[in-house]
Amino acid sequence: MGKHYKLIIVGSGPSGLTAAIYAARAGLQPLIFEGAQPGGQLTTTTDIENYPGFPEGISGPELMEKMREQALRFGAESQFRMVKDVDLSQYPFRIRDDEGEGYEAEALIISTGASAKYLGLESESRLKGYGVSACATCDGFFYRDKDIVVVGGGDTALEEALYLTHFGKTVTIIHRRDEFRASKFMAKKALNHPKIRVKWDSVVEEVLGEPGPVGVTGVRIRNVKTQKTEDLPCSGFFVAIGHHPNTELFRDSLEQNETGYIITKGKSSQTSTAGVFACGDVQDPVYRQAVTAAGSGCMAAMDAERWLSEQES
Ligand SMILES: Cc1cc2nc3c(=O)[nH]c(=O)nc-3n(C[C@H](O)[C@H](O)[C@H](O)COP(=O)(O)OP(=O)(O)OC[C@H]3O[C@@H](n4cnc5c(N)ncnc54)[C@H](O)[C@@H]3O)c2cc1C
């Protein structure tokens, strides 16, 4: 047994905090677990130009601080700890945090997000936010008439590359094999595009440049067949090798798809367990935007509120 809540929200990105705003205004006094990254992924970026309501743009940390303030103003409670253990086999649901404290909840909202996979190069992490990105929709706009490099060979990588042709002077795809993993349709579309070229059988050895105003200046690639290295000049370096949803806590308790995304039913946020709802990137392998995460957070709070009311009647 632990402290009792009507609703616990796990995760404080745009989906979790939006869910908290709606749930708090509905009088549910939710507890939000903020986890290791309070405010979520957006706190790692400076310029957000596509979140409605901010015509001049807004920094990620500032936007997330405003969302948190809004949630707390209506009575949400925030806890800067990680959830370590969740037991959905009992009701109320049981939760344990990383300090060993226990909680129980009548309903749960999972908004633990997802993380982009990166190559793991030191130069790549040093230049994140200075030309290295994992989101073409978010950052493509900054590379108008510039040379862009995309790493990957699946459908998402080719979609990102095609999207980036709207901005870049050239878009070069680096792929470690001699054919794409993507569907034939996408491969054909990318290969026929006049701005796209491909470096087959190649891996990235190093991202070149300096953090700050200089940013990314190029990439050093190596052909895995000939072992020859080559420097390609570019200003934008987009990694498109997949995402990892943060769903380990629920591996055995909630239905997930083959890549670990939580499955929600129909157009709702309802998961495979009644009373447990999911929103944001943790259940969305497609859109992965702050505004879609926030929208689904609103849905989750409304679904949870309705479900809790039904239990009482
Ligand atoms: C560098 C970068 C730039 C971006 N730029 C834009 C942009 O310009 N526009 C845009 O729309 N989108 C952008 N995005 C995408 C956007 O950030 C995500 O779509 C959005 O943050 C997803 O929100 P979320 O609420 O689902 O989860 P996240 O933001 O991923 O937050 C997940 C939350 O869950 C918490 N958590 C995870 N595990 C646990 C646990 N066990 N216990 C407790 N808490 C836990 C974390 O601490 C975090 O608070 C960008 C992403 C990145 C990485």
Ligand as a Chemical Component Dictionary entry (heavy atoms), coordinates in Angstrom:
data_LIG
# 
_chem_comp.id                   LIG 
_chem_comp.type                 NON-POLYMER 
_chem_comp.pdbx_formal_charge   0 
_chem_comp.three_letter_code    LIG 
# 
loop_
_chem_comp_atom.comp_id 
_chem_comp_atom.atom_id 
_chem_comp_atom.alt_atom_id 
_chem_comp_atom.type_symbol 
_chem_comp_atom.charge 
_chem_comp_atom.model_Cartn_x 
_chem_comp_atom.model_Cartn_y 
_chem_comp_atom.model_Cartn_z 
_chem_comp_atom.pdbx_ordinal 
LIG C1  C1  C 0 16.200 17.386 -30.268 1  
LIG C2  C2  C 0 14.723 17.293 -30.517 2  
LIG C3  C3  C 0 14.064 18.332 -31.143 3  
LIG C4  C4  C 0 12.689 18.261 -31.367 4  
LIG N1  N1  N 0 12.077 19.323 -31.963 5  
LIG C5  C5  C 0 10.734 19.318 -32.130 6  
LIG C6  C6  C 0 10.063 20.437 -32.695 7  
LIG O1  O1  O 0 10.692 21.435 -33.080 8  
LIG N2  N2  N 0 8.713  20.354 -32.834 9  
LIG C7  C7  C 0 7.995  19.252 -32.445 10 
LIG O2  O2  O 0 6.771  19.256 -32.557 11 
LIG N3  N3  N 0 8.617  18.171 -31.925 12 
LIG C8  C8  C 0 9.956  18.169 -31.760 13 
LIG N4  N4  N 0 10.583 17.074 -31.241 14 
LIG C9  C9  C 0 9.779  15.878 -30.930 15 
LIG C10 C10 C 0 9.075  16.054 -29.585 16 
LIG O3  O3  O 0 10.034 16.430 -28.621 17 
LIG C11 C11 C 0 8.385  14.759 -29.160 18 
LIG O4  O4  O 0 7.465  14.359 -30.157 19 
LIG C12 C12 C 0 7.638  14.964 -27.852 20 
LIG O5  O5  O 0 8.501  15.442 -26.842 21 
LIG C13 C13 C 0 6.986  13.667 -27.367 22 
LIG O6  O6  O 0 6.361  13.940 -26.164 23 
LIG P1  P1  P 0 5.981  12.811 -25.116 24 
LIG O7  O7  O 0 5.175  13.499 -24.092 25 
LIG O8  O8  O 0 5.385  11.660 -25.805 26 
LIG O9  O9  O 0 7.327  12.268 -24.485 27 
LIG P2  P2  P 0 8.785  12.810 -24.180 28 
LIG O10 O10 O 0 8.956  14.234 -24.519 29 
LIG O11 O11 O 0 9.690  11.805 -24.779 30 
LIG O12 O12 O 0 8.847  12.682 -22.581 31 
LIG C14 C14 C 0 8.889  11.452 -21.946 32 
LIG C15 C15 C 0 8.814  11.679 -20.456 33 
LIG O13 O13 O 0 8.715  10.421 -19.798 34 
LIG C16 C16 C 0 9.558  10.420 -18.675 35 
LIG N5  N5  N 0 9.851  9.022  -18.332 36 
LIG C17 C17 C 0 10.345 8.031  -19.120 37 
LIG N6  N6  N 0 10.467 6.891  -18.413 38 
LIG C18 C18 C 0 10.019 7.162  -17.159 39 
LIG C19 C19 C 0 9.891  6.413  -15.969 40 
LIG N7  N7  N 0 10.237 5.125  -15.891 41 
LIG N8  N8  N 0 9.412  7.024  -14.854 42 
LIG C20 C20 C 0 9.026  8.340  -14.890 43 
LIG N9  N9  N 0 9.122  9.093  -16.002 44 
LIG C21 C21 C 0 9.619  8.517  -17.112 45 
LIG C22 C22 C 0 10.757 11.262 -19.095 46 
LIG O14 O14 O 0 11.484 11.728 -17.951 47 
LIG C23 C23 C 0 10.030 12.374 -19.840 48 
LIG O15 O15 O 0 9.593  13.347 -18.916 49 
LIG C24 C24 C 0 11.964 17.107 -30.999 50 
LIG C25 C25 C 0 12.625 16.033 -30.388 51 
LIG C26 C26 C 0 13.981 16.124 -30.140 52 
LIG C27 C27 C 0 14.703 14.962 -29.474 53 
# 
loop_
_chem_comp_bond.comp_id 
_chem_comp_bond.atom_id_1 
_chem_comp_bond.atom_id_2 
_chem_comp_bond.value_order 
_chem_comp_bond.pdbx_ordinal 
LIG C1  C2  SING 1  
LIG C2  C3  SING 2  
LIG C2  C26 DOUB 3  
LIG C3  C4  DOUB 4  
LIG C4  N1  SING 5  
LIG C4  C24 SING 6  
LIG N1  C5  DOUB 7  
LIG C5  C6  SING 8  
LIG C5  C8  SING 9  
LIG C6  O1  DOUB 10 
LIG C6  N2  SING 11 
LIG N2  C7  SING 12 
LIG C7  O2  DOUB 13 
LIG C7  N3  SING 14 
LIG N3  C8  DOUB 15 
LIG C8  N4  SING 16 
LIG N4  C9  SING 17 
LIG N4  C24 SING 18 
LIG C9  C10 SING 19 
LIG C10 O3  SING 20 
LIG C10 C11 SING 21 
LIG C11 O4  SING 22 
LIG C11 C12 SING 23 
LIG C12 O5  SING 24 
LIG C12 C13 SING 25 
LIG C13 O6  SING 26 
LIG O6  P1  SING 27 
LIG P1  O7  DOUB 28 
LIG P1  O8  SING 29 
LIG P1  O9  SING 30 
LIG O9  P2  SING 31 
LIG P2  O10 DOUB 32 
LIG P2  O11 SING 33 
LIG P2  O12 SING 34 
LIG O12 C14 SING 35 
LIG C14 C15 SING 36 
LIG C15 O13 SING 37 
LIG C15 C23 SING 38 
LIG O13 C16 SING 39 
LIG C16 N5  SING 40 
LIG C16 C22 SING 41 
LIG N5  C17 SING 42 
LIG N5  C21 SING 43 
LIG C17 N6  DOUB 44 
LIG N6  C18 SING 45 
LIG C18 C19 SING 46 
LIG C18 C21 DOUB 47 
LIG C19 N7  SING 48 
LIG C19 N8  DOUB 49 
LIG N8  C20 SING 50 
LIG C20 N9  DOUB 51 
LIG N9  C21 SING 52 
LIG C22 O14 SING 53 
LIG C22 C23 SING 54 
LIG C23 O15 SING 55 
LIG C24 C25 DOUB 56 
LIG C25 C26 SING 57 
LIG C26 C27 SING 58 
# 
